[in-house]
């Protein structure tokens, strides 16, 4: 069975990609995470854009494993902070992937910003790189605003602080949506949906 490697150890991202594949009715494609392949040196994410970082990760995975590799680089872009944290979202507080510290710092930086100026967007760039070097890059955005307190048990990262603009989510944070609701609305869901034709081709 053909496989596609997702260059991530994040189980929630892996589950998200699997749900997109299933929802598209794609059968016969094995979705693997980094834990399923021999460890390889991961290159530093030195790109200035989400797209550049996604390509760095996807090329490294395809080179190291010989598998088609899908990588996502995503984060939150806050209007009042001139688009930051942006590509620095995962390490905004100084250490990579410390969600509580990142969220606390963002709240502190926005403490005196009024509600009407707390607009933000989640951004996801997804890159699919084939072993031969062919690449496809797509981008999804999800508009909303930054809340004043964390809400909701689901999701990860900045989800508990993000209130989407979508009517279907009315009054809820991204972390209060079910996984299926989030897939239908989210930045990563929008990006991954654009890759469905390429994933279907991989499945043969």
N, C-alpha and C positions, 0 to 999 in steps of 0.2 A: 504494500500500500504506500503511495507517495506520502511524503511528510513535509510539513513546513515548520521551521523553527521560529519561535517567538523569542527574541533576545531579551528575556526578562526572567527574573525569579519570583516576580510578583504573582502569586496564585490567583489574585482577583483579576489581573489583566489577562491571564491565561484562560480563566473561566469566561471572561468577556468575549475573547476571540472565539472560543468554542461555541458560545451562544450565537454569535454572528454567523458562523459557519453552519450551525444547525438550522437557524432561522431562514437562511438562504436556500436550505434544502441541498446543501453540498454534502455528498456522501463519498467515502473512500479517501478522505484526506486526514492524516494523523497530525494533530496539533501538539507540538512538543515545546516544553520550556527548557531553559538552560540546565535545569537539574537533571534532564534526561540525556544529556550529551556529555562527553568528556570535557573537563574544564579547559578553557583556553584563555590566553591573556586578553582581557577586554581593554580596548583603547580608551584613553581619556576623552571625555565629551568636551572638546575645545571649540565647538562650533558657536558662531554668534547667533544662529537661528535654530528653531526647533527642527527645521528640515535638515540642516547640516548635521546636527547631532544624531537624528534618526538614521541618516545615511552612514555615518561613522559606525554605528552599532550594527546596522544590517550588513554592511560590507564585511566587517570583522567576523560576524557569525557565519556568513556564506563561505568566506575564505577558509575558516577554521574547520568547518564541518562538511563542506560540499553539499549542503542542503539549501534550498530556497530559504531566505531568512527575512522575517518581518520584524521591524523595530519601531517603537513609538517613542517620541520625545514630546512631553507635554508639560503644561504648567498653567499658572494663572497670570493674567496680564491685567493689572489694576490701573484704571484711568487716572486716578489721583496721584499715582506713583509713576506717571509717564511710561506705563507699560511694564514696569517691574512688578514682581520678581522675574517674570518671563522665563528665560532659559535657566535662571538660577533658582527656580521655585523649590526644587528638592533639597537644596542646601542653603536656603535663604538665611537661616539662623547660624550657619557656620559648619554644622555637621550634616552629612548627607542622610536624607530620609528620616530626620527627627520631626515627625508630624506635629507633636504637641508644641515643640519649641518654635517651629516655623509658623504655626497658627498664632501662637502668643505674640511673636514679633510683628506679624502682619496687623493684628488687632491693635497693638501699641502704636504702630506707625499711622494708623487710621483713626486713632482715638478722638481727635478733634475735627474729623471730616464729617460734615452733615450727611444725612441719609441720601439726599438727592444727588450727592457727588460721589457715591460709593460704587459706581458702575465698574464692572469687570467682565472679563471673558476668560473662560477656560479654552485653551488652544491645544490641539493635538496634531502633530505631523507624523504620519506613518510612512515608512519606506519599506518596500518589498524589493529585495535584491536576489537575483538568481545566480547560481554558481558560475555561470558564464559572464556575469557582470552587468546584465540588463537590470535597470532599476525603474521603479515606479514610485513616485512620491505624491501623497495626497495630504490635504489639510482640512480639519474640521474646527469650527468655533462654536462656543455655547455662551450666549450673553446672559448676564444676570447682575447681581450686586453682592457686595460683601456685608454680611450680617454683623451685629455687634457682639453676639455670643454664639458659641458652637451649639448646633442642634442636630440630633439624629444619630442612630447607632450604625448606619451602613456606610459603605464607601470607604475612602481612604484619602490621605493628603488633606487638601483644603475643602473637601466636600462638605463638612459640617458648617463651614462659614459661607457657603455659596448658595444664594437664593436665585434659582433660574427665572428668567423672564417668561418662560412658557406658561400659558394659561393652565395647562393640565397639571402643572406643578404648584399652582397658586398657593403662596404662603408657606411652602415647604422648602427645606434646604435640600441640596443634592444628596445628603446623607439620610434624608427621610423618605427618599424614593425607593421603590423596590428595584432589584437589579434589572428587571425587564423594562420598567419605566425609564430608568436611567439610560439603558442601551438605546432606547428609541429617541432620546433627546440629546444625549451627551456629545461633546466634542469628539471623543474617541469613537463613539458609535457612528457619528457622521463620517469620520475619516475611514473607518473600517468598511462601512457600507460601500464606499467608492472602490474598494479593493475586491469586492465580491467577484466581478468578472475574472480578475487575474487569479484569484484563489480557485475559482471553478475550473479554469484552464489547467491549473496545477493538478487538480484532482483527476483530470482526464475525462 
